[in-house]
Amino acid sequence: MVAAATARAVNDMTARWARETVGERNSVLTAAGVWPLLALLAGPAAGPARQELAEALGTDARHAVREGRELLAALAAADGVDAAVGLWARRTLTLHPEWLGSLPPAAHGELTADPAADQEAMDSWARRHTDGLIEQMPVQVTPDLLLVLASALLVRTTWVEPFQAFPGGAFEGPWAGRELMALSRSGPDVDGVAVHGTPAGPLTAVRVEGDNGLDVHLLLGGPEVPGGEVLRHGVAALDGAYRAVSGAALSEGADGPGLTVTTVPSYDGVPCFNLTATQFTVDADHDLLKHAALFGLATATDTSRGHFPGISDQPLAVSAARQTATATFGPLGFRAAAVTVMPVAAGSVPPPPPYRAQQISARFDRPFGFLAVHRASGLVLVAGWVATP
């Protein structure tokens, strides 16, 4: 089980990362893939680098390695989630056994004098641990690399209630006139939708339930609200940060983006929720060092001196930090994967219905956000923005 404090720390990093980097393009990111790597580096770090990493992680550096290892173990044990860590080091780099012994079971490989062979070995590891969704490691092997630390995360779920897929289109907004693959379903679960009152205005959130303890939350803000703000407030809403009105409590004419709430004739009086979303696949590559302070890596990248005496007596500095991620939302389920890497270098006309019933309709046919969430812990595994379907 993911520790509550760790879930909050990872979600906080997700919200800050999304707010700072998600604009008006397709994006997908996973702080759940970055946080453990930073934790494994924070413990053996020293000086300002150690302090910056701890602040970015939201935890004490003394406990960071253990917490990172526990998070990776909890992810690997969760239904629908696969997580792995890979470590490659040069034979000439002597690693402290205390640090190596504290790491989770890993593919501890060797960096050889053949960069092409090393690249293929790491690419193969990325493919194997993401079911082929990520084909290449987001790092180029160079002769000066001393150590590479990487994580892979794979998230999969099948909808409890599948969608029907059909060609469709939006009547207004930025996607008007485009050919879209629409996904639609109807059912009595009106409590799967809520409107949150955020500082950026009302936010519509719809929970799509998976069959293995994972859910995907679709998020729609006002037309002018930036994607990063939608995602940031969506993460906060998971923790109950805002007043929310959900399900049967929504009144006719409720003010929620993409929502229509009406009362219609009914034969059984049971409320109905109609959801129409757009099928999507989004991909993204992130250079984490463009936002080094966010990840606590500002000092750790200074190659004029070493920052990780707990890893090796040889001075070491982070030379790159990158993530490649992908996510697909389809009629039967959701799949996402990410690889994060941190290399280290030196430095009919029937009788009228007898009842009336609430009918809620939600349409996600303009740019929207999504969060893949581990239901039991509330941990955000993947976050993303669909700017173009």
ZAMARGU-4260 file (C-alpha; in steps of 0.2 Angstrom, whole numbers, plus 5000, padded with zeros to 4 digits):
<rodrens>
0) 5000/5000/5000 | 5006/5017/4996 | 5010/5027/5011 | 4998/5042/5013 | 5012/5055/5016
5) 5021/5048/5000 | 5005/5049/4990 | 5003/5067/4995 | 5021/5072/4991 | 5020/5064/4974
10) 5003/5072/4970 | 5010/5089/4975 | 5025/5086/4963 | 5012/5081/4949 | 5002/5097/4952
15) 5017/5109/4952 | 5024/5100/4937 | 5008/5102/4927 | 5005/5120/4932 | 5023/5125/4927
20) 5024/5115/4911 | 5007/5110/4903 | 5002/5123/4890 | 4991/5121/4875 | 4999/5106/4868
25) 4996/5087/4871 | 5005/5082/4886 | 5007/5067/4898 | 5018/5066/4913 | 5021/5055/4928
30) 5028/5061/4944 | 5026/5044/4951 | 5040/5039/4939 | 5051/5054/4944 | 5049/5054/4963
35) 5057/5038/4967 | 5073/5042/4957 | 5075/5058/4966 | 5072/5049/4982 | 5086/5037/4978
40) 5098/5051/4975 | 5093/5062/4989 | 5099/5050/5003 | 5117/5049/4997 | 5118/5067/4992
45) 5127/5081/5002 | 5127/5099/5004 | 5114/5111/4995 | 5110/5097/4983 | 5103/5086/4997
50) 5093/5100/5004 | 5086/5105/4987 | 5081/5087/4983 | 5073/5085/5000 | 5062/5101/4998
55) 5057/5095/4980 | 5052/5078/4987 | 5043/5085/5002 | 5052/5073/5014 | 5067/5071/5025
60) 5083/5066/5015 | 5087/5054/5029 | 5072/5043/5025 | 5071/5047/5006 | 5079/5031/5000
65) 5068/5020/5010 | 5052/5029/5005 | 5057/5028/4987 | 5060/5010/4988 | 5044/5007/4997
70) 5034/5017/4984 | 5042/5007/4970 | 5037/4991/4979 | 5019/4997/4982 | 5018/5002/4964
75) 5024/4985/4958 | 5012/4976/4969 | 4997/4986/4964 | 4985/4978/4951 | 4987/4986/4934
80) 5004/4994/4938 | 5021/4988/4934 | 5036/4997/4941 | 5055/4994/4939 | 5071/5002/4942
85) 5087/5000/4931 | 5105/5004/4936 | 5119/5004/4924 | 5137/5009/4930 | 5155/5008/4923
90) 5166/4994/4930 | 5178/5008/4935 | 5166/5017/4946 | 5166/5010/4963 | 5149/5011/4971
95) 5147/5011/4990 | 5139/4994/4995 | 5128/5003/5008 | 5119/5013/4994 | 5118/4998/4982
100) 5111/4987/4996 | 5097/5000/5000 | 5091/5000/4982 | 5076/4989/4976 | 5079/4974/4966
105) 5086/4981/4950 | 5093/4977/4933 | 5111/4981/4938 | 5120/4982/4921 | 5137/4987/4916
110) 5141/5002/4905 | 5155/4995/4893 | 5166/5003/4880 | 5153/5000/4867 | 5140/5014/4867
115) 5130/5006/4854 | 5128/4990/4863 | 5124/4999/4879 | 5111/5009/4871 | 5102/4994/4864
120) 5103/4985/4881 | 5094/5000/4889 | 5082/5002/4875 | 5078/4984/4877 | 5075/4986/4895
125) 5063/5001/4892 | 5053/4991/4880 | 5052/4975/4891 | 5046/4985/4906 | 5033/4996/4897
130) 5025/4982/4886 | 5033/4990/4871 | 5024/5006/4873 | 5041/5015/4876 | 5053/5009/4862
135) 5069/5019/4867 | 5077/5025/4883 | 5076/5044/4883 | 5095/5046/4885 | 5109/5044/4873
140) 5124/5034/4879 | 5140/5044/4878 | 5158/5039/4883 | 5158/5051/4898 | 5143/5042/4907
145) 5148/5034/4923 | 5131/5029/4929 | 5113/5028/4923 | 5098/5027/4935 | 5081/5024/4927
150) 5063/5020/4931 | 5049/5012/4921 | 5030/5013/4925 | 5016/5004/4916 | 4998/5007/4920
155) 4983/4997/4913 | 4965/4995/4917 | 4949/4989/4908 | 4933/4999/4911 | 4920/4991/4922
160) 4907/4998/4909 | 4914/5000/4892 | 4911/5013/4879 | 4903/5013/4862 | 4914/5020/4849
165) 4908/5030/4834 | 4914/5044/4822 | 4908/5060/4828 | 4912/5079/4830 | 4911/5094/4840
170) 4898/5108/4835 | 4908/5122/4843 | 4925/5126/4851 | 4942/5123/4845 | 4938/5105/4839
175) 4922/5111/4828 | 4922/5103/4811 | 4936/5090/4815 | 4933/5071/4813 | 4934/5064/4830
180) 4931/5046/4837 | 4918/5048/4850 | 4916/5037/4865 | 4899/5036/4873 | 4890/5027/4887
185) 4875/5029/4898 | 4870/5022/4915 | 4863/5026/4932 | 4880/5030/4941 | 4877/5049/4943
190) 4889/5050/4957 | 4903/5047/4945 | 4902/5066/4941 | 4905/5081/4951 | 4908/5100/4950
195) 4921/5108/4960 | 4922/5126/4965 | 4940/5130/4962 | 4949/5147/4962 | 4949/5146/4942
200) 4930/5143/4941 | 4920/5128/4941 | 4929/5111/4936 | 4919/5096/4930 | 4927/5080/4935
205) 4921/5063/4929 | 4927/5047/4936 | 4929/5032/4924 | 4931/5016/4935 | 4943/5003/4930
210) 4941/4984/4935 | 4957/4983/4945 | 4957/4997/4957 | 4963/5011/4945 | 4952/5025/4939
215) 4954/5039/4926 | 4947/5056/4930 | 4942/5067/4916 | 4943/5085/4920 | 4935/5100/4910
220) 4937/5118/4916 | 4931/5134/4908 | 4936/5137/4890 | 4949/5150/4895 | 4957/5140/4909
225) 4975/5134/4905 | 4978/5116/4905 | 4991/5117/4919 | 4978/5125/4930 | 4965/5112/4926
230) 4977/5098/4931 | 4983/5107/4946 | 4965/5110/4953 | 4960/5092/4948 | 4974/5085/4959
235) 4969/5096/4973 | 4951/5091/4971 | 4955/5073/4974 | 4960/5077/4991 | 4944/5087/4994
240) 4952/5104/4993 | 4936/5112/4986 | 4918/5112/4989 | 4910/5100/4977 | 4892/5096/4971
245) 4891/5078/4964 | 4878/5066/4957 | 4860/5068/4962 | 4864/5084/4971 | 4867/5093/4954
250) 4852/5104/4951 | 4844/5107/4934 | 4854/5120/4924 | 4869/5117/4935 | 4884/5127/4931
255) 4898/5115/4926 | 4909/5115/4911 | 4902/5103/4898 | 4887/5098/4909 | 4869/5098/4905
260) 4857/5093/4919 | 4838/5091/4915 | 4823/5082/4921 | 4815/5070/4908 | 4801/5058/4907
265) 4805/5041/4914 | 4798/5024/4916 | 4807/5019/4932 | 4812/5036/4940 | 4830/5031/4940
270) 4843/5045/4936 | 4854/5043/4921 | 4871/5049/4917 | 4876/5051/4899 | 4895/5053/4896
275) 4903/5057/4879 | 4922/5058/4878 | 4935/5059/4864 | 4946/5044/4861 | 4964/5049/4863
280) 4982/5045/4862 | 4995/5058/4869 | 5014/5057/4869 | 5027/5068/4877 | 5045/5070/4880
285) 5051/5080/4895 | 5068/5088/4899 | 5067/5089/4918 | 5082/5100/4919 | 5073/5114/4910
290) 5063/5115/4927 | 5078/5110/4938 | 5072/5119/4953 | 5055/5110/4953 | 5064/5094/4954
295) 5078/5099/4966 | 5091/5097/4953 | 5098/5115/4952 | 5114/5111/4962 | 5115/5093/4958
300) 5119/5097/4940 | 5134/5108/4944 | 5148/5097/4936 | 5162/5108/4944 | 5161/5097/4960
305) 5153/5081/4966 | 5136/5080/4976 | 5133/5062/4980 | 5147/5055/4992 | 5135/5042/4997
310) 5135/5034/4980 | 5154/5034/4977 | 5170/5042/4982 | 5172/5049/4964 | 5164/5066/4962
315) 5147/5064/4953 | 5134/5076/4946 | 5118/5074/4937 | 5121/5076/4918 | 5103/5074/4912
320) 5085/5070/4917 | 5072/5065/4905 | 5055/5057/4904 | 5046/5049/4889 | 5028/5045/4892
325) 5012/5040/4882 | 4994/5037/4887 | 4979/5030/4877 | 4960/5031/4882 | 4950/5020/4872
330) 4932/5011/4872 | 4938/4996/4883 | 4951/5004/4894 | 4967/5015/4898 | 4985/5011/4895
335) 5000/5022/4899 | 5018/5020/4901 | 5033/5031/4905 | 5052/5029/4907 | 5062/5042/4917
340) 5081/5042/4916 | 5094/5051/4926 | 5112/5048/4919 | 5126/5054/4930 | 5143/5060/4923
345) 5158/5066/4931 | 5151/5080/4940 | 4788/5020/4847 | 4771/5029/4854 | 4770/5020/4871
350) 4760/5026/4885 | 4768/5042/4893 | 4781/5038/4906 | 4774/5039/4924 | 4789/5047/4932
355) 4802/5060/4929 | 4820/5058/4933 | 4836/5067/4933 | 4847/5066/4917 | 4865/5072/4917
360) 4875/5073/4901 | 4893/5077/4900 | 4903/5081/4884 | 4922/5081/4883 | 4923/5088/4865
365) 4936/5102/4868 | 4953/5102/4877 | 4952/5093/4893 | 4964/5085/4906 | 4965/5067/4914
370) 4972/5059/4929 | 4975/5040/4931 | 4973/5037/4950 | 4976/5022/4961 | 4959/5022/4970
375) 4964/5015/4987 | 4978/5028/4990 | 4973/5043/4979 | 4990/5042/4971 | 4990/5051/4954
380) 5000/5039/4943 | 4998/5048/4926 | 4992/5066/4922 | 4989/5073/4905 | 4981/5086/4894
385) 4972/5082/4877 | 4974/5098/4867 | 4971/5089/4850 | 4962/5073/4849
</rodrens>
